[in-house]
Amino acid sequence: MKEQDKMPDDRRGFVMALGGAIATAFAAIGSMLLPGSAAASLTDDEDEHDSEEAVVEVQYGMVIDVRRCIGCHACTVACKSEFDVPPGVNRSWVEYTEKGQYPNVGRSFLPRLCNHCSEPLCVDVCPTNATYRRDQDGIIAVDHGVCIACKYCMHACPYDARFLDPVNEWVDKCDFCIHRVSKGLAPSCVNTCVGGARIFGNLADPDSAVSKLIARHRVSVLRSEMGTFPNVYYIDADFTDEVDRRRPELREVRVITHRRHKERT
């Protein structure tokens, strides 16, 4: 009887031990799976968070504070050196406007470049899609390998910012120095401006230097009536043109483009 009485206890102990072992095993398995699942869930959350951060809009643009421009052409020279631009054509240039009659005369400077429009006419007319707007930063770029030099974009551009490269026989223009900007560097013209007249940054970021300047100052763009929404803004720019010489207070206006094309476009 004593053995028979002992057997249930042994079985009970065995069952309890087995149950404990199974519970321990499940706990161990659970301990291995849950962190992985939690990590996967966390990774998914992080990926979702990263994707949300990735869609933050970037629209590069430039503010040119004409009050700081001294007409030294350092930007023009830096641009030519950076891209080995042939003589007679320019990606970036500075125009002079002289007006009035002695002794009441004045001279102002107007730096020019591609305006990297949000509604670019050049992109619309390109038959090969060589000219395109980059989704990641809004820069208007040219794929030279696809360009057929048809000049449609040159005629469509309201700012005369494009030219036919006489050496390579493709259309070229300012691209905000994509090769520098993609590495976190400022465009060459901005980097070399001795007066600090050119400020480059993300227009979609309200805390960027360009956004703050636009918010604080009265700015203007070239040929706003064209509806291209340029992303190059000017502070205190003088857009006086030779047609304004008919105004009695001016009498004389002369625009010096410093380009092969003597007339401003």
Backbone torsions as a table, in degrees:
resi	resn	phi	psi	omega
1	MET	NA	-33.7	-178.7
2	LYS	-66.1	-38.2	179.1
3	GLU	-69.1	-41.3	179.9
4	GLN	-64.6	-38.0	177.4
5	ASP	-67.0	-29.4	-176.4
6	LYS	-78.2	-30.0	-175.6
7	MET	-59.8	-48.1	178.8
8	PRO	-58.5	-38.3	178.8
9	ASP	-62.9	-40.6	179.1
10	ASP	-65.5	-42.6	179.2
11	ARG	-64.8	-41.6	179.0
12	ARG	-60.6	-42.2	178.9
13	GLY	-65.8	-39.0	179.3
14	PHE	-63.4	-45.4	-179.5
15	VAL	-62.6	-42.7	179.7
16	MET	-64.5	-40.9	178.9
17	ALA	-65.6	-41.4	178.6
18	LEU	-64.1	-43.9	177.9
19	GLY	-60.9	-40.8	178.5
20	GLY	-64.3	-40.2	179.6
21	ALA	-64.5	-42.4	179.5
22	ILE	-63.8	-43.8	179.2
23	ALA	-61.0	-42.0	178.7
24	THR	-63.0	-40.8	-179.8
25	ALA	-63.1	-45.7	178.6
26	PHE	-62.9	-37.9	178.3
27	ALA	-64.1	-40.1	179.0
28	ALA	-65.5	-43.4	178.2
29	ILE	-63.0	-42.3	179.1
30	GLY	-62.4	-38.3	-179.9
31	SER	-66.0	-26.5	178.5
32	MET	-82.1	-33.6	-175.3
33	LEU	-83.4	-42.5	-174.1
34	LEU	-60.7	-46.0	177.5
35	PRO	-59.9	-37.8	178.3
36	GLY	-64.9	-43.6	179.2
37	SER	-66.1	-43.0	178.3
38	ALA	-62.5	-40.2	179.3
39	ALA	-65.4	-39.3	178.9
40	ALA	-64.7	-42.4	178.5
41	SER	-63.2	-41.1	179.0
42	LEU	-65.0	-39.6	179.2
43	THR	-63.2	-41.8	178.1
44	ASP	-60.9	-43.2	178.6
45	ASP	-62.6	-41.5	179.9
46	GLU	-65.7	-40.0	178.8
47	ASP	-63.3	-40.9	179.2
48	GLU	-64.9	-39.6	178.9
49	HIS	-65.9	-43.0	178.4
50	ASP	-62.4	-40.2	-179.4
51	SER	-65.3	-34.4	177.6
52	GLU	-66.4	-38.9	178.1
53	GLU	-69.2	-31.8	-175.6
54	ALA	-69.0	-24.3	-177.1
55	VAL	-89.0	5.9	175.2
56	VAL	-59.8	125.4	-173.0
57	GLU	-70.3	140.8	174.4
58	VAL	-126.1	124.5	174.6
59	GLN	-134.1	99.9	-179.7
60	TYR	-71.1	143.0	178.3
61	GLY	-156.4	-179.1	-176.6
62	MET	-140.5	142.4	170.6
63	VAL	-112.5	127.4	177.8
64	ILE	-110.7	111.8	178.9
65	ASP	-88.2	96.3	-174.2
66	VAL	-63.0	-22.5	177.9
67	ARG	-62.7	-23.8	-178.1
68	ARG	-96.6	-12.5	-177.3
69	CYS	-76.1	131.9	179.5
70	ILE	-110.7	7.1	177.1
71	GLY	66.8	32.8	-175.5
72	CYS	-84.2	-15.0	180.0
73	HIS	68.8	16.6	177.3
74	ALA	-61.9	-35.7	178.6
75	CYS	-64.1	-40.5	179.7
76	THR	-63.8	-45.9	-179.1
77	VAL	-65.5	-43.0	-179.8
78	ALA	-62.2	-40.2	179.9
79	CYS	-66.0	-44.1	179.0
80	LYS	-62.2	-40.6	-180.0
81	SER	-68.7	-39.3	-177.5
82	GLU	-64.7	-36.9	-173.8
83	PHE	-115.8	5.5	-179.1
84	ASP	53.1	50.4	-178.1
85	VAL	-71.4	129.6	-178.1
86	PRO	-63.7	157.7	176.5
87	PRO	-61.4	145.3	176.3
88	GLY	92.6	-10.8	178.3
89	VAL	-131.9	157.3	-175.6
90	ASN	-144.2	141.2	168.0
91	ARG	-84.5	-33.1	-179.0
92	SER	-139.1	141.4	-178.6
93	TRP	-154.2	169.3	-179.4
94	VAL	-128.0	125.4	177.7
95	GLU	-96.5	147.4	173.3
96	TYR	-107.3	140.2	172.9
97	THR	-122.3	116.3	178.5
98	GLU	-111.0	132.1	-176.1
99	LYS	-145.4	158.9	179.4
100	GLY	94.7	176.7	176.9
101	GLN	-124.9	143.7	-178.1
102	TYR	-55.5	135.1	6.7
103	PRO	-92.0	2.3	-179.1
104	ASN	-94.1	82.4	-176.5
105	VAL	-129.4	160.9	177.4
106	GLY	-154.9	156.7	177.1
107	ARG	-133.9	133.7	177.4
108	SER	-128.5	161.6	-177.2
109	PHE	-118.6	144.9	179.7
110	LEU	-136.6	95.7	175.6
111	PRO	-65.3	139.3	-177.0
112	ARG	-128.5	151.6	176.4
113	LEU	-170.9	179.9	175.0
114	CYS	-62.3	138.5	-176.5
115	ASN	-90.1	-3.2	177.0
116	HIS	45.3	58.4	-172.6
117	CYS	-64.7	150.4	174.6
118	SER	-76.5	-23.9	175.1
119	GLU	-124.1	72.1	-171.9
120	PRO	-75.6	122.9	177.2
121	LEU	-68.4	-30.9	-178.7
122	CYS	-62.9	-36.1	179.3
123	VAL	-68.3	-38.8	-177.0
124	ASP	-64.3	-34.1	-173.4
125	VAL	-94.8	-10.3	-176.2
126	CYS	-68.5	119.3	-175.5
127	PRO	-76.5	-16.2	-177.5
128	THR	-113.3	2.8	-176.3
129	ASN	62.8	24.8	175.9
130	ALA	-67.2	-34.6	174.4
131	THR	-94.1	126.4	-176.0
132	TYR	-149.7	160.4	177.4
133	ARG	-101.7	122.5	-178.2
134	ARG	-71.4	127.2	-178.0
135	ASP	-65.9	-32.8	-172.1
136	GLN	-76.3	-21.3	-176.8
137	ASP	-149.2	1.0	176.4
138	GLY	77.0	4.0	178.8
139	ILE	-71.7	136.7	175.2
140	ILE	-88.6	119.2	-174.7
141	ALA	-121.3	166.1	178.6
142	VAL	-125.9	125.1	173.9
143	ASP	-88.1	100.4	-175.1
144	HIS	-63.8	-25.0	179.7
145	GLY	-71.5	-17.8	-178.5
146	VAL	-107.1	-19.7	-177.2
147	CYS	-63.7	132.5	178.7
148	ILE	-107.9	9.7	175.9
149	ALA	57.4	39.2	179.9
150	CYS	-77.8	-16.6	176.6
151	LYS	72.4	10.5	177.4
152	TYR	-58.8	-43.8	-177.7
153	CYS	-65.3	-34.4	179.4
154	MET	-63.7	-40.3	180.0
155	HIS	-74.6	-30.0	-177.5
156	ALA	-78.7	-28.6	-175.7
157	CYS	-67.4	122.1	-179.4
158	PRO	-76.1	-6.1	-171.9
159	TYR	-113.2	5.3	179.3
160	ASP	52.2	39.3	-175.1
161	ALA	-88.6	-5.7	-174.6
162	ARG	-112.0	154.5	178.3
163	PHE	-148.3	158.9	175.6
164	LEU	-91.1	116.8	179.6
165	ASP	-65.5	116.1	-176.0
166	PRO	-71.2	-15.7	-179.6
167	VAL	-92.1	-51.3	-176.2
168	ASN	-91.2	-12.9	178.0
169	GLU	59.4	44.9	169.6
170	TRP	-135.8	161.9	178.8
171	VAL	-80.7	137.7	-177.9
172	ASP	-136.1	166.8	-179.5
173	LYS	-173.2	178.9	174.1
174	CYS	-65.8	137.4	175.0
175	ASP	-125.7	25.8	-179.9
176	PHE	59.1	24.8	179.8
177	CYS	52.7	61.9	-178.5
178	ILE	-52.3	-40.5	-177.3
179	HIS	-64.0	-26.5	177.7
180	ARG	-88.1	-44.8	-177.3
181	VAL	-62.0	-37.8	-179.6
182	SER	-65.5	-16.8	177.5
183	LYS	-103.7	9.7	178.7
184	GLY	84.4	13.6	179.9
185	LEU	-101.4	153.5	177.6
186	ALA	-76.4	153.5	174.6
187	PRO	-54.9	153.2	-175.0
188	SER	-58.2	-40.8	-178.5
189	CYS	-65.9	-36.9	178.1
190	VAL	-68.0	-41.9	-177.4
191	ASN	-63.9	-31.8	-173.7
192	THR	-98.4	-9.0	-175.5
193	CYS	-63.2	114.9	-174.2
194	VAL	-71.5	-25.3	-179.2
195	GLY	-95.3	-4.6	-177.3
196	GLY	67.4	31.5	-176.6
197	ALA	-78.4	-22.1	-177.1
198	ARG	-104.5	123.1	179.1
199	ILE	-122.2	126.9	-174.7
200	PHE	-117.8	143.7	176.8
201	GLY	176.1	-168.0	-176.5
202	ASN	-91.8	111.1	-179.7
203	LEU	-69.0	-21.6	-179.9
204	ALA	-80.2	-10.5	179.0
205	ASP	-98.4	111.8	-177.6
206	PRO	-64.9	-16.1	-179.8
207	ASP	-95.3	0.5	179.9
208	SER	-75.3	159.7	-178.4
209	ALA	-61.5	-39.5	-178.6
210	VAL	-67.5	-40.6	179.6
211	SER	-65.0	-40.0	179.8
212	LYS	-65.9	-38.9	178.6
213	LEU	-64.9	-42.1	179.7
214	ILE	-65.0	-35.5	-179.7
215	ALA	-72.3	-31.3	-173.2
216	ARG	-93.0	-21.6	-173.8
217	HIS	-121.5	157.5	172.9
218	ARG	-79.8	116.7	-176.0
219	VAL	-115.2	164.7	178.5
220	SER	-143.0	162.4	176.1
221	VAL	-126.7	162.3	177.7
222	LEU	-77.9	132.9	172.5
223	ARG	48.8	57.0	180.0
224	SER	-62.6	-23.1	-178.2
225	GLU	-67.7	-12.8	179.9
226	MET	-78.2	-13.3	176.9
227	GLY	70.9	25.2	-178.7
228	THR	-91.8	-11.2	-178.9
229	PHE	52.3	70.0	-179.7
230	PRO	-62.2	151.1	176.9
231	ASN	-110.3	22.3	170.2
232	VAL	-116.9	118.2	-176.0
233	TYR	-111.4	149.3	-179.1
234	TYR	-119.6	139.2	171.6
235	ILE	-105.8	123.8	176.0
236	ASP	59.9	39.9	179.0
237	ALA	-81.1	144.0	175.9
238	ASP	-104.7	107.6	-178.4
239	PHE	-95.6	19.7	178.4
240	THR	-56.1	133.0	-178.6
241	ASP	-119.7	170.8	-176.8
242	GLU	-63.9	-24.2	178.0
243	VAL	-66.7	-20.7	-178.3
244	ASP	-77.8	-1.8	179.5
245	ARG	-65.3	-14.4	177.4
246	ARG	-73.0	-14.9	177.4
247	ARG	-71.4	130.9	-173.6
248	PRO	-63.0	-28.6	-178.0
249	GLU	-77.2	-12.9	-179.5
250	LEU	-102.8	-51.7	178.8
251	ARG	67.7	-39.4	-177.7
252	GLU	-141.1	129.5	176.9
253	VAL	-137.3	131.5	177.4
254	ARG	-133.2	125.0	178.5
255	VAL	-105.8	123.8	177.8
256	ILE	-106.7	110.7	-173.5
257	THR	-83.5	-22.4	-175.2
258	HIS	58.5	33.9	177.3
259	ARG	-135.6	171.3	177.4
260	ARG	-63.0	-34.8	175.5
261	HIS	-83.3	113.8	-174.7
262	LYS	-75.9	-22.5	-178.8
263	GLU	-96.0	138.8	177.8
264	ARG	-71.0	140.2	176.6
265	THR	-112.1	NA	NA
